[in-house]
Amino acid sequence: MLPFRRKHRAGDSEEKSTSPETAGSSGGLLERLRAGLRRTGSGLGQLFLGRKQIDEDLLDELETLLLMADLGVDATRSIIDDLTARLKRNELADTEALRLALREDMLRILEPVARPLELPEQDGPVVVLTVGVNGAGKTTTIGKLAARLKDQSHGVMLAAGDTFRAAAVEQLQAWGERTGVPVISQPTGADSASVVFDAHQSAVARGVDVMIADTAGRLHTQSNLMEELRKIHRVLGKQDERAPHEVLLVLDAGTGQNALAQAEQFQQAVSVTGLVLTKLDGTAKGGVIFAMAKRFGLPVYFIGVGEGVDDLRPFDAEAFVDALLDQAGQSSDGP
């Protein structure tokens, strides 16, 4: 296999002006996020309407709304403390200045984790291991990521490591057929580590660039299944001491603050390297991304904003913050 000519960003869209990220799409993504975050119902977009004076009541209300938007105590406290300090220094003359300062503070939290997924330069396949609890959207995320990488002219292979759920293999195979990507699988109930082992050997033999391994959805409290995940991690390491090169934790944004407990357990088990936040097209708890950033500082590579194959988007901190601040100010039938 020819080595990568450079460290490749999986968020890059090299080929086409028609791709979601290049076709004038920052506005498109913003509108998708607004629509998805509308259920947050935080009232952040309306808080400053018709108000000129900054007072203690306004800050108290802002703190409540940030918590309602599920930013978490640490992120909320950090923002409110900074805004209070700016007020004491007489840096905020009116509510518009306060709104802009709020936006700056939100971006300060999220911009450090808005980093692209970069595939390392090497001769063997780059191994991406995906983990997460039941229903988080792992298999769908794998299919969308495979489509993205294939569109960027990478050879991709999928490993159906979820051998516990009856329909998991079929679901991944359906994605493989849809995207034209080969899927290595064994019957339901087979040893997951064995499937991933075989897939890696096949990826090497075929000269594949990227192998993405699915794993069984498991509760972070299920110690036996978490140990199985560690086994998969060890097996990959024996095949390639650098593998897995990425461990992506897929989180359902709707789980809210429970996502923190999930991330902590998976991080301890398999050293998570990055996050994918799914189902932002219909959640009331998308603000949890701030809590994740404050607690773990892990890169947020992608967000899911819909069911379509193109609805896995590189995380854009600015678009996310603007959607969260603006969406509640839109009418329910607005854009």
Secondary structure as the mmCIF struct_conf table of DSSP 4:
data_model
#
loop_
_struct_conf.conf_type_id
_struct_conf.id
_struct_conf.beg_label_comp_id
_struct_conf.beg_label_asym_id
_struct_conf.beg_label_seq_id
_struct_conf.end_label_comp_id
_struct_conf.end_label_asym_id
_struct_conf.end_label_seq_id
HELX_LH_PP_P HELX_LH_PP_P1 LEU A 2 PHE A 4
BEND BEND1 ARG A 5 ARG A 6
HELX_LH_PP_P HELX_LH_PP_P2 LYS A 7 LYS A 7
STRN STRN1 HIS A 8 ARG A 9
TURN_TY1_P TURN_TY1_P1 ALA A 10 GLY A 11
BEND BEND2 GLU A 15 GLU A 15
TURN_TY1_P TURN_TY1_P2 SER A 17 THR A 18
BEND BEND3 SER A 19 SER A 19
TURN_TY1_P TURN_TY1_P3 PRO A 20 THR A 22
BEND BEND4 ALA A 23 GLY A 24
HELX_RH_AL_P HELX_RH_AL_P1 SER A 25 LEU A 37
HELX_RH_3T_P HELX_RH_3T_P1 ARG A 38 THR A 40
HELX_RH_AL_P HELX_RH_AL_P2 LEU A 44 LEU A 47
TURN_TY1_P TURN_TY1_P4 PHE A 48 GLY A 50
HELX_RH_AL_P HELX_RH_AL_P3 GLU A 56 MET A 68
TURN_TY1_P TURN_TY1_P5 ALA A 69 ASP A 70
HELX_RH_AL_P HELX_RH_AL_P4 VAL A 73 LYS A 88
TURN_TY1_P TURN_TY1_P6 ARG A 89 ASN A 90
BEND BEND5 ASP A 94 ASP A 94
HELX_RH_AL_P HELX_RH_AL_P5 THR A 95 LEU A 110
HELX_RH_3T_P HELX_RH_3T_P2 GLU A 111 VAL A 113
STRN STRN2 GLU A 118 LEU A 119
HELX_LH_PP_P HELX_LH_PP_P3 PRO A 120 GLU A 121
BEND BEND6 ASP A 123 GLY A 124
STRN STRN3 VAL A 126 VAL A 131
TURN_TY1_P TURN_TY1_P7 ASN A 134 GLY A 135
BEND BEND7 ALA A 136 ALA A 136
HELX_RH_AL_P HELX_RH_AL_P6 LYS A 138 ASP A 151
TURN_TY1_P TURN_TY1_P8 GLN A 152 SER A 153
STRN STRN4 VAL A 156 ALA A 159
BEND BEND8 PHE A 164 ARG A 165
TURN_TY1_P TURN_TY1_P9 ALA A 166 ALA A 167
HELX_RH_AL_P HELX_RH_AL_P7 ALA A 168 THR A 179
TURN_TY1_P TURN_TY1_P10 GLY A 180 GLY A 180
STRN STRN5 VAL A 183 ILE A 184
TURN_TY1_P TURN_TY1_P11 THR A 188 GLY A 189
BEND BEND9 ALA A 190 ALA A 190
HELX_RH_AL_P HELX_RH_AL_P8 SER A 192 ARG A 206
TURN_TY1_P TURN_TY1_P12 GLY A 207 GLY A 207
BEND BEND10 ASP A 209 ASP A 209
STRN STRN6 VAL A 210 ALA A 213
TURN_TY1_P TURN_TY1_P13 HIS A 220 THR A 221
HELX_RH_AL_P HELX_RH_AL_P9 SER A 223 GLN A 239
TURN_TY1_P TURN_TY1_P14 GLU A 241 ARG A 242
BEND BEND11 HIS A 245 HIS A 245
STRN STRN7 GLU A 246 ASP A 252
HELX_RH_3T_P HELX_RH_3T_P3 ALA A 253 THR A 255
TURN_TY1_P TURN_TY1_P15 GLY A 256 GLN A 257
HELX_RH_AL_P HELX_RH_AL_P10 ASN A 258 VAL A 270
STRN STRN8 GLY A 274 THR A 278
TURN_TY1_P TURN_TY1_P16 LEU A 280 ASP A 281
BEND BEND12 GLY A 282 GLY A 282
BEND BEND13 ALA A 284 ALA A 284
TURN_TY1_P TURN_TY1_P17 GLY A 286 GLY A 287
HELX_RH_AL_P HELX_RH_AL_P11 VAL A 288 ARG A 295
TURN_TY1_P TURN_TY1_P18 PHE A 296 PHE A 296
STRN STRN9 VAL A 300 GLY A 304
BEND BEND14 GLY A 306 GLY A 308
TURN_TY1_P TURN_TY1_P19 VAL A 309 ASP A 310
STRN STRN10 LEU A 312 PRO A 314
HELX_RH_AL_P HELX_RH_AL_P12 ALA A 317 ASP A 326
HELX_RH_3T_P HELX_RH_3T_P4 GLN A 327 GLY A 329
BEND BEND15 GLN A 330 GLN A 330
TURN_TY1_P TURN_TY1_P20 SER A 332 ASP A 333
#
